C-alpha cells in the first residue's frame, strides 16, 4: 500500500495540473502584503469588504455561470484568487492589537487570566511559556479578552521541577510591556519572531505573583498527548543514563527539545545534520513505513484497503499529535498524507501541486508560518529534491543493488542542500562543507536509533528493555562522537557569510539555470548560469574590498551590562563586564555582528578587570586605545589626575559628578550613556550636555552606537 516514493524525471507541467500553485501564490501575496504594511482600521475594513464581495461574486458566477457558456470561464477564477489574497491579508492583521478590539492590551486591567498555550521551557533559572489571555480583570468587573503574552517566571530554588504544564489556568498581575525591537547590528529580531506567533507583549514576574487556578485550559487532546510524551521522556530517562543520549533520543523521536545543550546543537549544525534534531519528514516517513509493514495486507478488498488507509493516516497524525504539532511535523504529515491518499485510491499526483497543496492548507491554518525560517527552509529543501534529483539521477545512473541506495541518498542530500542552502546562508551566515559525508554517515544510525527508540517505548519493563536501552545509548553516543569529531575537522564550515537578499535570489537563479543547462543540454542556459556566477563574484569582491582597512567601534546595547566591540580587517576584540564570551547576552546580542565581520577564532574576549596590549589595541583602567582613537569607560570607581583627551566618554552606573566636573578632567567629543544608568541620571546628563553643546547618545532603549573610526566624529 505505502512505498517510499521515487522522484521521477521532469514531465511537462501544465497550469491545469497545478491549481494549488496558483492558490498558494494568491494566498502568499496577501500574507506578504499584510506582513509588510502596518495595519490600520480603514484598510482592514476595506479588505474585509473586498474579501466578502469577491467571494459572493465567485459563488454567484459559479452557480449561474452555465448560462454564459465558456466565453467568460476565467472570470470566476480571478475573483477566487482575489478572495484568497484578501483573506490572507485579513487573517494576518486580524489578531494584531491595532485591529483586534478585544486584545488585552486595549483594556484597563489590574490582572489577567489565561491558560498556558504550549509546553513550558526551563532554561537559565527561568520558566518561559506563551499565555493565552481569556479574561481581563478591571476594578470591579471581569471581561472577556484575547491575545497572547510571552510570560517568563523567575525560578526559585524551592520550586524543583517546573510546577506549570500545558493547559494550566493562571492569574497574573497586568504588569507587561511591549516586546522591544533589536538594538544591535546582526541581533535576532525577537519582536518579529514573537509577532509571527501573534504575540506582541511579554512579562517578567516572580513565581509568587503567579497563581494557578486549575488545569482546564487548552485543548484536552493536546494536553493528553503532551502528558503522554512526558511519560515517554521519563521512560527514556529511566533507561538511558547518559544526558547526551537522553537529549538526542527525546528530541529525535519525540520532538522534546527542552534538554538540548548549545554544544549538542552546534555539533549537528556545523556538520549540516541539524535537521535530524527536528522531527520532520524523515521521521514521519519512518513511522509510516513501520505502520505499513505492521499492517501488511490487512483485510484485502475495498473495505480492507480503506481501513488500512485510515489506520495509516491515524498513525501519522497521532505521531504528529504526540510531538506537539510542531510546524515541521505538520508539513511532513500533510505531504505524506496526500501521497498515502493518492496511492491508496490509485490516483496520480503531480509533485509540485501536492507540495503547493500542503503549503496552502498550512498557511490557511496559520498564515504567519510563511515568515517562519523553518517553514521556508523545509519547502525549499523539498523543492530542491523534486527539481534537482532527477537530473542528478540521469547524470550519475547506477543500477548496482547496493550502490544505488547510497547514490540516491547522496543525491537527495545534495538536492536538499541546493534548495535550502542559499537561504540558510542568508539567515545564519554559515555553510557546512561536510554535509554530504555527515548525512551519509548518520542515515543508518539515525534509522536504527528510531527503531530502537520505538521498541523501548512500546515494550513493557523487563531485562530485555535494559539491553535495548544500553544498545540505544551506545549507538547515540557513537553517532554523536562521529559528528562531533567531524565538526572539529579543518574548514568544517564557512562562517561569516554576509549575503543580501538579492544575492540569495541570484544564487537560486544560477542553480536553476545550471540544472536546466544540464538536463536540457542548453548552451544558452549555461551561459546564463555563468553570467550569474560572474555577477555574484563581482558583488562579493566589492564587499571584500569594503573590509580592507576597516576599523570600527561598536558600543553594544546589552542592558545594564557593557560590551564594546573593536573590529579590524581580520580580527575583532570584545571588552565586557560579563564573565565569558559564551554568556547568553553576548551570544545572542553581540556575537552575530562580530562573527559576520571576522572568523569566530579571530574574536578575542577581554574582561573589564583585565589589562590588554598588542600592536592594535591597548586597555588599562577603562582607557581603551584602538588605533589612533580613544574610548574611556567612566563609572565613579577610578580617579584620574591631570587632563585626559579621549574621543568617546562612556558613562556607567550613575556617576554622581556633574558634566562640568567631568569636562575639567576629560576632553571628549562624544558622550554616551548606557543602560546601567537610571532614567533620572540620563535626563540630567542629557540636559547638561544640551546646554553645553556636547553631543550625547543614549544607549538605553536605543540602537547600538556604531563608530567607523575612519569617519570623523560629530
N, C-alpha and C positions, 0 to 999 in steps of 0.2 A: 504493500500500500504506500508506505513512505520510503523513499530512497533519496539519498543526497543528490540534489540536482546538479547537473553538469551544465556549465555555461556554454552555450552553443555559439558558433561563429555568427557574425553580424548578418542580420537579414534586413531587407528593406522595411523601413518603419513608416507607416502612413499615419496621417493625423487622425483618421478614424479609428485606428488601433490603439491610440493612447489618449483617450478622453481625459483621464485623470491628470495627465501632464498639463493640459490647459486649465483644468480646475485648480491644480496646485499653483500654477503661475498667477492666476487671478487672485486666489486667496492670499498668496505670499505678497503680492503687490500692495494689497490693503494693509497687511500686517506691517510691512516695511514702512509704509507711509505713517501708520499710527505710532511707530517707534521713533520716527524722525521728527515728527511735528508735535509740539506741545498741545495738550488737549484744552479746548475751550467749549463752553456750553453751546454757543451759537453753532459752531461747526459740528458738534456732536449731534445736535438736533437735526441739522441738515442731513447728516449721514444716515441717521435713523430713518428720515423721510425717504431718502434715495433707496435705502435697503428695502423698506416696505413696498415702495412704489414699483421698483424693478421686479420684486417677487410677484406682486399682484399681476403685473403686465405679462410676465413669463407664464404664470399659470393660466391667465386668460387666453393667451395665444396658443398654449399647449392644448387647452380644452377645445377651442373653436378654430384652431388653425387649419383643420382639414378643409374648411370651406374656402380657403385661399389657394389651395393647391400647393405646389412646391416652389412657386416663384419667390416667396419670402421665407424659405425654410431656415435661413441663417439668422433671422431676427430673434427668435426665442433664445438661441444660444448667446447672443450678445447681451440680452437682459439678464440671463442666468449668470454669466461671468461678471456683469456689473453688480449683481446681488452678492456674489462671493467676495468681490473686492471690498464692497461697502461693509459687509458683515464682518470681514476680517479686521477692518479699521475700527468698527464699532466695538468689537469684542476686546481689542487691545486697550481701548480707552475706558471701557465700562467699569473696571474696578478702581480706576485712578481716583484719588481723593478730590481732584479738581472737578470730577464729573459725578462721582457717586455721592449723593446727598446723605446716604446712611453711614458713611465712613466714620469711624470713631473719632478721628482727628477733627471732625467738624462739630463735635458736641462738647459742651462744657461738662466735664465729669470729674468726680473725685476718685472713682475706682472703675476698673474694667473687669469684665467676666468673660472667660473664653475657655477653649479646650486646646490641649497640645495636639498640633496637626501633623507631627512627624516624630519619629523616634529621636529622643534627646541624645546629644553627643556630649561626652565628658572629656574635656581637654584642659590642661594647664590650670587646674584648680577651678574651672568654671563648668557650668552645665548650660548648654545652649539648645534652644528649640524654637520653632515658629508657633505662635499662639494665635489661633483663630478667634477673634473677638466676636462675641454674640450679643453682649449687653453692655451698656454704659450706665453707671450709677451717678445721678446728679445729686443735688442737695436732698431732695425728698422722693425722687422718682427713679424707676428702673426702666430704661427704654431699650428697645432692640436696635442693634447697630451691626456693622460688618467691618471687615478689614483684617489684615494680617500684621502681627507685631513680632519682630525678632527679639526674643527675651533671653538675656544672659544673667544667670544667677551665680553669685559668688559662693563657691562650695565651701562648706565648713568642715573641719576635721571630724566632728562628731557625726557627720551625715553618713559616712561609709559609702556604700554604693548609692547611685542616684535614686532618690525616692520618687522620681517622676517617670511616667510612662505615657505612651500614646493614648489619647482619649481622656486623660485626667482633666477635670474641670477646675480651673483656678480663679481666684480673685486676687488682683494686684492693684496697687495704687496707680492712678493715672499719671505716672511720672515717666514720661517717654520723650524722645526727641527725634527729629528728622535725621535720617541717615546722611552723613556728610559725604561730599564728593572726595575723590582722591586729591591729596595735597602735595604729592611728589611726582616727579617725572618717572614714567615707567611703572608707577604703582597700579595695582589692580583696582578697577573701578567697582568697589564693593557696593556703591549705591545703585549702579546699573544692574549688577548681579542680583541684588535683592529685588529691584523693581521688576526684573524678569520673572520673579516669583510672586509678583503682586504684593510686595512688601516695601513700604516707604518709611517705616518708623522702627526704632529699636529702643530697648530699655535695659538698664543695668541695675539689678536690685539685689540686696542681701536676702538670704534664704528666709529670714524672719518676717520679711514683708510679703511673702508669697504664701497664700492659704489655699489648701486643697479642699474642694467640696466633695467630689465623688469621681468615679471613673466612667461616667455615662456619656461622655462626649465622643466625637469622631464616629467613624463608620465601624459598626461591630464586626464586620467581616475582616477589615484591615486590622483591627485590634486583635482578633483571634489569630490571624496569620503572623503578626509580629510577636505575639506571645509564644506561638509555636516555634518561630525562629529563635527566640531567646532560649527556649528549652533545648533546641538543637545545638546552639552555640555552647550551652552548658554541657551538653553531652560531649562535644568536641573537647571542651576544657578538661573533662574527666579522663579522656582517652589520650590526649596529647599533652605532654609535659613541657615541651619547648614553646616559648612565647611566639617565636617567629613562625613555627609550624601552625600554631593555633590561629595567628592572624591571617596567614595565607589561606588556610582551609576555610575559615569563616568567611573571608572575602570572596574567594574564588567560587565557592559552592553556594553560599547563602546570601552573598551581597552585603555582608555585615562588615563595614569599614571602620568601625569605631576604634579598633585596636591597632590600626596600621600606623607604623612609625615612619617619619620622614626618610630615614635611611633605607627602609624597605621599598618605599615608593620610588626613591631615586635610583635604586639598582634596576628596577623594571623600566623606569623612564629612559635611562641612559642607553639601554640595550634595545629600545623600541618595542618592548613587550608589555607596556603598561596596560594594554587592552585586556590582558589576561586577568588583571585585578578588577576589572569591571564586568560584572555579569552581563553578557551581551549575546551576540549571535552564535558564537561557537558553543557557549554553554547551553543555550536553548536547543540548538541542533543536537547536541549530545543527549539531552533529556528526551527529545522527540524520538531519536534513534533507539534509545533504550526502551521507551514505551512501545515503539513499533515492533521491536524484537520480542518483548514480553507478550504482546497481544497476538503475535503471529498471524495466522489466518483465521481469526476469530469469527465464528458464525457462518461465514460464507453467505452467498446470496445478497440481495439488495439490503434487507434489514440488518444482516450481519455487517456489511460494509458501512452502513450508516452508524450503527452502534460503535464500531471500531473507530470511525472518524470522530464521533462525539467524544469518545474516551481520549483520543489523541489531543483534541482541542482542549478538553478539560485538564489534561495533564500539563499542556503548555501554559495555559492561563493560571492553573494552580501554582505552578512553579513561579510564574511572574508575580502572583499574589504573595507567595512566600518570601520573595526577595524584596518586597516593599514597593512593587510597581515603579521602579526607577525608570527614567526615560529610556535608557539603553535597553532594558528588558522589554519595555513596551514596543520599541521599534522592532526588535528582533521577533517578538511574539507575533506582532501584526504581520510582518512579511512572511514568516514561516507558516502562519495560519492560512494565509492566502494560497501559498504553494500547496499545503496539505489539502485545502478545499478543492483547488483546481485538479490536483492529482486524484483525489478521492472520487470526484464526479466525472473524471475523464475529460476535463476541459483543458484547452491550451491557454497558456497565459503569456502575455508579452512582458518581458522583463522590466522595461522602463515603465510600463503602465502599472505593474504591480508595485514597484518601488514608489512611484508617484502616489498611488492609491494609499499605501500605508502612511506616507508622509502627510497626505491630505487629511486623513482621518485623525491622526495625532494632532495636527495643527488646528483642526476644527475643535478638538477637545481642549487643547491648551495652546492658543496662538503664540504665546511668548516663547515657546520652545524653539521657534525659528532663530532666536538670538542666542540660544544655548550652544556653547562651543562643542560639547559632546554630540549634540544633535547634528550639527554641521559636519563634524569630522566623520561621524558614523555613516551618514548618507554619501559623503564624498568617497569614503573607502569602498562602499558597495558599488557606487557608480564606476569607480576606477576598475574594480574587478569585472564588471559587466562589459565595460568598454575596451579594456586593455588585454584581459586574459585570453580571449580568442586569438588575438594577434600573436601573443607570446606562444600559444599552443601551436599555431601554424608555423612560426619561425623555428621552434625547437620541438619538432614532433618526436615523441618517444612511445614505443609500443612494448617495451620491456615491462613485465608484470610487477617487478619490484622497483624499478626506477621511475615508472610513470606516476605513482602517487607522490613521490618526493618532488618530481618536477612540477606536478600540478600545485602542490602546496607552496613551492618556491615561487611559482608564477602568481599565485594568489597573494602572497606576501608582497611581491614587487608591485603588483597592480594596486593593492590596497594602499601601499605607501605612496605610490604615484598620485592616487586620488586624494589622500588626506595630508601628505607630507608638506606641500606648499603652504596650506592654511595653518598647519601645526607650527611650521617655522615662523609664520607671520605672528601667531599668538604667543608662542613660547620661546622664540628666538634661539632655537637649537634644532639639530637634526642628528638622529642616531645613525652612525655609519655602519654598525654591525647588526642592523635589524634583521637582515636575511639569515645569517648563521644563527642568531639568537632565536628567531622564530622556528627555524628548522630544528634547533636543539630542544625546544620545550614542547613541541607539538605532542609527542608521545608521552612524556612525563605528565603534562597537564591533563591529558585524557585519562591516564591511569590514576592520577590524583582524584579526578572527579568520580570515576567508577568506585574507587576505594572509599571515598568520602560518602557517596550514596549508600554503599554497603554498610558502612559504620553507623549511619543514621537510621537505616531501616531495620537492622538486625537487633535482637534483644541482647542484653548484657550476658557475657559469658567469657570464658577463657579465650575463645577464638576471636572475640572482639578486641581483646588486648593485643593479640598478634596483628590484627588488621590495623589497629592504631599505631603500633610500632612501625609497621611497614609504611603506612601513610606518612608518619613523621619523618622517617628516613628518606623517603622519596622527595618530600617537600624541601627538607634541608639540603639534599643533594642538588636539586634544581636551583635553589636559591644560591648555593655556593658557586655553581657554574655561572649563573647570571652575574653574581657579584664579582667573580673573577674576570668575566668578560668586560664588565663595566670599568675595571681598572686598566684595561689594555690602553696602549697609546692611541690617541685620536679616537676614543670611543664615541665622542660626539663633537659636532661642530657647534660651538657655543657663540653667543654674542651676535647672532644673525639679526640684522635690522632690515626689515623689508616693508616697504609701503604697500598699501592695498592694491595700487595699480601694478606694482611689480609682481605681486602674487597672482593677479589676473593674467599678466603677461606670461608667467611661468605655466599656468594652466593652458593658455593658448598655445604655447610652444609644445607642451606634451600632446595636446590634441592633434596639432599639425604633424608632429613626428609620427604618432601612431597611424594617422591616416596615410602618411607617406609610405610607411612600411606595409600597411595592409593593402593599399591600392597601387603600390609602386608608382607613386606620383612624384615627379620631379618638382612640380610647382609647390606641392605641399612641403617637400623637403627644403626648398629654397625659403619658403615662408618660415619654417621652423628655425633655420639658420639665421634668418633676419631677426627673429625674436630673441635668439640667444645673443646675437651681437648687441641688440638694444639693451638687454639685461646686463651684459658685460660693461657697456658704456655707463649705464646708471650706477653700477657697483663701483666702477673706477672713480666716478665723481664723488661718491660717498666716502671712499677711502682717502681721496685727496683732501677732503674736508677735515680729516682727522690729523693730517700732518701738521705738527706744531701746535696741537690742541692742548690748551691748559685751561681748565675750568674748575671753579669752586662752587659747590652746591651746599647750601645750608638747608638740610632737610627738615621738614616738619614732622617731628616724632613725638608730638605732645609735650609732656614735661621733660622729656629726655633731650639729649643733644647728640646730633650726628652731622658731622661735616665731612663731605667728600671732596677729595682733590684728584682730579682726573687729568692724566697726561696722555701722550700719544700711545704708550704701551703699558703703562702702569697706573694704578689708582690706589689711593690711601683713604682710609676711613678713621676719623678721630671721633670717639664717642665716650659717653659716660656709662654706656651699657656694658655688661660684663664680657660678652663674646660676640663674634660675628654671626653665630647661629641663633642668636636671640630672635624670637618671633617678630619683634618690631623691626629689627634690621633686615631679617629675611624677606619680609613682605613689603616694607616701605622703602628700603634703601637699595638692597641688592639688585632689583631689576634694572635700575639705571646704571649702576656700576658694571654689572655683567654685560650690559648692552654696549659698553664702551671698550672694555678690555676683557681678556680671558680671566676666568674665575681664579686661576692660580697666580694671577698678577695683581690681586687685590690684597693690600696689606692693612691689617687691623691694628689700631693703636688705641689703647685705653687712655682715658683722660689723666690718670695719675702716673703715666709713664713719660719718659723723655724719648725723643726720636731724632735721629740725624742721618741724612745721606746727602748726596750731591744735589738733590732737588727739593728736599723738604726738611725743615728744622722745627721742632716743637719743644718748648720748655715753659712751664708755669703758665700755661694758657696762651702764650705767644706763639703764633704759627707763621713761619716764613715759607711761602711757596713760590719759587722763582723770585721775582722782584716785588711781590706783593705780600702784605702782612694782614693777618686777622688776629684779633685779641678777644679772648673769652673772659669776660669780667663778671664775677659773682660774689663780690664782697669778701672772699676768703683769702685773697692775697693783696699785699700792699706794694705799691710801685713808687720808686723815688725818681726824681728828676722829671723829664718830659719825654714821652714816648710817641713816636709818629707811626700810625697804622692806617690801613685803608678801610677796614671794616671793624667796628666795635660791636660785639655781640653781648648783650646784657642778659643775665640769667638770675633766677632765684631772688627777685625783688630787691635790687640794691637800694640801700637807704639814703645814698647820697643823691644830690641833685645833678642835673645836666651841667650846670655851670661849674660845679666842683670837678666833674669828670673832664671837662674841657681844659681845666687848668693843668691836669696831669697828662691827658691824651689829646693828640691831634688826630682826628679821624675824618673821613669823607663820607661815611655811610654808617648810620646807626640801625641795628637790627635787634628786635625784641622777640624772644621765643615764647613758647607755651608754658614755661616754668614760672612766668610772672603772673601775678594777679591782674584782673581787669583794671582795677584802680591804679596799679603801678604803670600799666601800659598807657592808660589815659593820661597820667601825669607826665610821663616822658614824651608822649606824643605832643601834648600841648606845649611843653617846654621846647621841644625840637622845632615845632612850627614857628614859635615866636622868635627862635634864634636862627631860623633859616637853615636848619640842618636836615638833610634828607633822612627819613626814617622809614623802616619797613617792619611790619608786624607779621611774625610767622604764625601766631595763634589764629586758628580758623582761617588760614590763608595758605596760598601755594608756596612751595619752597622758593628760597631766594637763590637764583642761578646767576652766577657771575662769571662770564667768559673773560679771563684775565687779559686777553689781547685787546678787549674793548675798554674804553675809559669808563670809570665810574661816574654817576651823575654828580 
